[in-house]
Amino acid sequence: ETKLVLSLLRQHLRLSGLLSLLPTSRQSPSTSSKERNGQSESLLFQEVTRERGRAAQAMAMAEQQQQIEHSHLAIRGLNLHVAQAGTGELGTVLFLHGFPEIWYSWRHQMLAVAAAGYRAIAPDWRGYGLSDQPPEPEAAVYRDLEEDLLAVLDALSVPKAYLVAKDFGAMPAYDFALRHPNRTCGVMCLGIPFLHGGSSFTAMPEGFYILRWREPGRAEADFGRYDVKRVVRTIYILFSRSEIPTAKEDQEIMDLADLSTPLPEWFTEEDLAVYTSLYEKSGFVYPLQMPYRSLHKRQPIEDPKFEVPVFVVMGEKDYVIKFPGVEAVLKNGTMEKFAPDLKITYIPEGSHFVQEQFPDKVNELLLGFLKDHPVA
C-alpha cells in the first residue's frame, strides 16, 4: 500500500515532450535562423528549469511520504485503511478527512506532528479511499463514523487522542468528543464550527450543490458524464472558491467549471493523480450518502457541553462561512455556550482546503494547540 501511494506521487516526474511546448507559429521572415535557434534554446532551458523545480518538489514529497506507513484494520466488519507516522511520545493525533478528500489531504500535518513527537493517524472513512465499502451505503448514519473512531483507537491501543477534522469530518469529531471526553484530548476543526442542531438549507436556492446532490440519482448522472479525474478536479476547483457552488436551472454542478479552468496553484497534477486513483477505487456511491444524503439523520446531542478544548480554524475565503447560521455562530458567542474552552482563528485568504493551501500556517496553529493542551 505504501508503494502504491509512492508510485502515484512519482508517476508525473519524468520530463517528456518538452519540444512540443515551444512556439509552433511561423517566425517572422526577418528573424534569422540563428536568432530562432537562440530563442528556442532559451525557451527550452526555461521549461527544463521549471520542470526540474516541479520534479524536485514532487520527489521531496515522495521521499517524505516514506515516513508514512499504511495498513488495514478490521473495524466493525470492514477493513479500514489507516495511514500512520511518528512514535507518539507526546500523544496521538487522529486526522479526519472530508469530501472530496482521503487520508492524503492531511499529508503535511501528519509529517509535522510526527516530527514534533506525536503519533499521527489518518484513516480513510468507511466507503472512502482504500477502506472497504459498507454493504448498504443507503443506511449510512453519522453514528457509524463515531463508532468506527472508537474502534480504531481501541485497535491501535490508543487511550485518548487529539481529534483534527475538516468539512463533514468535523461532525463526528465534535460528537465523539461530547460522548467520549475520556478518550479525547482536544478537538481542532477546520472550516466547520459546532452547530447544535445543524444548519438549515431551506432558504438556499434549488441549484445549491448540497440540495442537488441529495437527490437520488442526480449527482450520479452528473458525475457519470465524465471520468473520475474530471469530477475530482471540478469539485476541488469549485470548493476552493469563496462563492457557494450553485447551478442555474439549466445547469448541473459539474457544468460550473471546465477544463480551461486552472487548478488552484497549491494543488498539483500529482495531487490530483493521487485523489483520482483512490476515488477510482472507491467510487462516489458512499461519499454521496455520507455526508450529503445523511445530514438529516444526524441526531443532535441533548444539552451538549464540551469538557475538552475546542479550536476552530476558518479560512476567510471559505465558502462555508456563507452557509446559513455559520457566521453568526462564529461571531455572536453561541459556541462559547457549548465549549467553555474555545478558540477561533481566521486565516486570511484561506479557502475550504486551508490545510493544503497554507500547510505551514495550519501546522503552526496545530502544533501550538497541541503544546498548549498536553495530554493529561
SVG drawing of the C-alpha trace seen along z (x, -y; Angstrom):
<svg xmlns="http://www.w3.org/2000/svg" viewBox="-37 -41 60 49">
<polyline fill="none" stroke="black" stroke-width="0.4" points="0.0,0.0 2.9,-2.4 4.4,-1.5 1.1,-2.3 1.0,-5.8 4.6,-6.5 4.2,-5.3 1.3,-7.8 3.4,-10.6 6.3,-9.7 4.4,-9.0 4.5,-12.5 8.1,-13.3 9.7,-12.2 10.5,-15.0 8.8,-14.4 7.5,-16.3 9.4,-19.5 10.0,-20.3 6.2,-20.3 6.0,-23.2 7.9,-25.5 6.0,-28.0 4.6,-26.5 3.6,-29.7 5.6,-30.7 8.5,-33.0 8.8,-36.4 10.7,-36.3 13.1,-38.9 14.1,-36.6 17.3,-34.9 17.8,-31.1 20.4,-31.8 18.0,-34.1 15.2,-31.5 17.6,-28.8 18.6,-31.0 15.0,-31.7 14.1,-28.1 17.1,-27.1 16.2,-29.8 12.6,-28.7 13.6,-25.0 16.1,-25.9 13.4,-27.8 10.9,-24.9 13.5,-22.4 14.3,-24.5 10.7,-24.8 10.1,-21.1 13.2,-20.3 11.9,-22.5 8.5,-20.8 10.1,-17.4 12.4,-18.2 9.4,-19.3 7.4,-16.2 10.3,-14.0 10.9,-15.6 7.3,-15.0 7.6,-11.4 10.6,-10.8 8.8,-12.4 5.8,-10.0 8.1,-7.1 7.7,-8.1 4.0,-7.3 3.0,-3.7 -0.1,-2.1 -2.2,0.8 -5.7,2.0 -7.6,2.6 -10.6,4.9 -13.2,2.5 -16.8,3.4 -17.0,5.8 -15.0,3.7 -11.3,3.3 -10.5,-0.4 -7.3,-1.8 -5.1,-3.7 -2.1,-5.9 0.3,-6.4 3.5,-8.3 5.5,-9.0 6.0,-7.2 3.8,-9.3 5.9,-10.2 3.8,-13.3 0.4,-11.9 -1.7,-10.8 -3.4,-12.9 -6.3,-11.5 -6.9,-13.2 -10.4,-13.0 -10.9,-14.0 -13.9,-15.5 -15.1,-15.3 -13.6,-15.1 -10.7,-14.0 -9.0,-11.0 -6.1,-10.5 -3.8,-12.2 -5.3,-15.6 -3.5,-15.5 -0.1,-14.6 1.5,-17.9 0.1,-17.9 0.9,-14.2 4.6,-14.8 4.7,-17.9 3.2,-16.4 5.3,-13.2 8.4,-15.3 7.3,-17.1 7.0,-13.9 3.4,-12.9 1.8,-9.8 -0.3,-10.7 -3.2,-8.5 -5.3,-9.3 -7.9,-6.8 -10.0,-6.7 -13.6,-6.7 -15.6,-3.6 -16.5,-3.8 -13.6,-6.2 -10.2,-5.7 -8.6,-2.3 -11.2,-1.4 -14.0,1.2 -17.4,0.2 -20.3,0.8 -22.7,3.4 -25.7,1.0 -24.5,-2.6 -28.0,-3.9 -28.1,-3.0 -25.2,-5.4 -25.5,-7.3 -23.0,-9.6 -23.1,-7.4 -21.3,-4.7 -18.4,-7.1 -18.2,-7.8 -18.2,-4.0 -15.5,-3.4 -13.3,-6.1 -13.7,-4.4 -12.9,-1.0 -9.8,-2.4 -8.5,-3.8 -9.1,-0.5 -7.5,1.5 -4.4,-0.7 -4.3,-0.7 -4.6,-4.5 -6.2,-5.5 -7.0,-9.1 -6.3,-11.3 -6.5,-14.8 -9.1,-15.0 -8.2,-17.1 -11.0,-17.3 -12.4,-19.3 -15.5,-19.5 -18.0,-16.8 -15.3,-15.1 -15.9,-17.8 -19.3,-16.5 -18.3,-13.0 -15.3,-14.7 -17.5,-17.1 -19.9,-14.3 -17.2,-11.9 -15.6,-14.5 -19.0,-15.1 -19.8,-11.4 -16.3,-10.2 -14.5,-13.1 -12.3,-10.5 -10.9,-9.4 -10.4,-12.9 -7.5,-15.4 -9.0,-18.2 -10.7,-19.0 -9.4,-21.2 -11.8,-21.6 -11.1,-23.4 -14.0,-25.1 -16.9,-23.8 -17.9,-25.3 -20.1,-23.4 -23.7,-23.9 -26.1,-22.5 -28.9,-21.1 -27.1,-21.6 -27.6,-24.1 -30.9,-24.6 -30.8,-24.8 -34.4,-25.5 -33.7,-29.1 -31.0,-28.1 -31.7,-28.2 -32.6,-25.0 -29.3,-24.8 -27.3,-24.7 -24.9,-21.8 -25.9,-20.0 -29.6,-20.1 -28.7,-18.8 -26.5,-16.0 -29.2,-15.0 -31.5,-14.0 -31.1,-10.2 -29.5,-9.7 -28.9,-13.3 -25.2,-13.6 -24.6,-10.1 -25.9,-11.2 -24.0,-14.5 -20.7,-12.8 -21.2,-9.9 -20.7,-12.2 -17.0,-12.5 -14.2,-10.4 -13.2,-10.4 -10.3,-12.7 -12.5,-15.4 -15.0,-15.0 -12.4,-15.4 -10.7,-18.2 -14.0,-20.1 -15.0,-19.7 -11.6,-20.9 -11.9,-24.0 -15.4,-24.8 -14.8,-24.2 -11.6,-26.4 -13.7,-29.4 -15.3,-31.9 -18.7,-31.5 -21.1,-28.7 -21.3,-26.3 -24.8,-26.9 -26.1,-25.9 -28.7,-27.6 -31.9,-25.8 -30.5,-24.5 -27.1,-23.6 -25.6,-20.8 -22.9,-21.3 -20.2,-19.8 -21.0,-22.5 -19.7,-25.2 -16.1,-24.6 -14.5,-23.2 -11.1,-22.0 -9.9,-25.6 -10.3,-26.5 -6.9,-26.1 -6.4,-24.1 -5.6,-26.1 -1.9,-26.9 -1.3,-24.9 -3.0,-21.8 -0.7,-20.0 -1.3,-17.5 0.5,-14.9 -2.0,-15.6 -4.9,-15.2 -3.5,-11.9 -3.5,-10.5 -7.1,-11.6 -8.2,-10.3 -6.7,-6.9 -8.3,-6.5 -11.7,-7.7 -11.5,-5.4 -11.3,-2.6 -14.0,-3.8 -16.4,-5.5 -18.9,-8.1 -21.8,-5.9 -20.9,-6.1 -19.4,-9.6 -22.8,-10.9 -24.6,-9.1 -22.1,-10.3 -22.3,-13.2 -24.9,-14.7 -27.8,-12.2 -27.3,-11.5 -27.3,-15.1 -30.9,-14.8 -30.1,-11.6 -27.6,-13.2 -29.2,-13.3 -28.2,-16.3 -26.8,-15.6 -29.1,-16.9 -27.5,-19.7 -24.0,-19.4 -21.1,-20.7 -17.5,-20.1 -15.2,-19.0 -12.1,-19.4 -10.5,-22.3 -12.1,-23.2 -10.2,-25.1 -11.9,-26.3 -9.8,-27.5 -11.6,-29.2 -10.3,-30.4 -11.7,-33.9 -12.4,-32.9 -14.0,-29.6 -17.5,-29.5 -18.9,-27.6 -18.9,-30.9 -21.8,-31.9 -23.9,-28.9 -27.0,-29.8 -26.1,-30.4 -22.3,-29.7 -21.0,-33.3 -23.5,-34.1 -22.3,-31.1 -18.7,-32.2 -19.2,-35.8 -22.2,-36.0 -20.7,-33.9 -23.1,-30.9 -20.3,-28.4 -19.0,-29.5 -22.2,-28.3 -21.2,-24.7 -17.4,-25.0 -16.1,-26.9 -12.5,-26.4 -12.9,-27.7 -10.6,-29.5 -11.5,-30.7 -8.8,-31.8 -9.2,-33.1 -6.6,-32.6 -6.7,-35.5 -7.1,-34.2 -7.7,-30.8 -10.1,-28.6 -12.1,-25.5 -8.8,-23.4 -6.8,-25.6 -4.6,-22.7 -3.4,-22.1 -3.3,-25.7 -1.4,-27.0 0.2,-23.9 2.9,-25.8 0.3,-28.1 -2.0,-25.3 0.9,-23.2 1.9,-26.2 -1.6,-26.5 -1.9,-22.8 1.4,-22.4 0.6,-25.4 -2.8,-23.8 -1.1,-20.5 1.6,-22.3 -1.0,-24.4 -3.0,-21.3 -0.6,-18.5 -2.0,-15.0 -3.2,-14.9"/>
</svg>
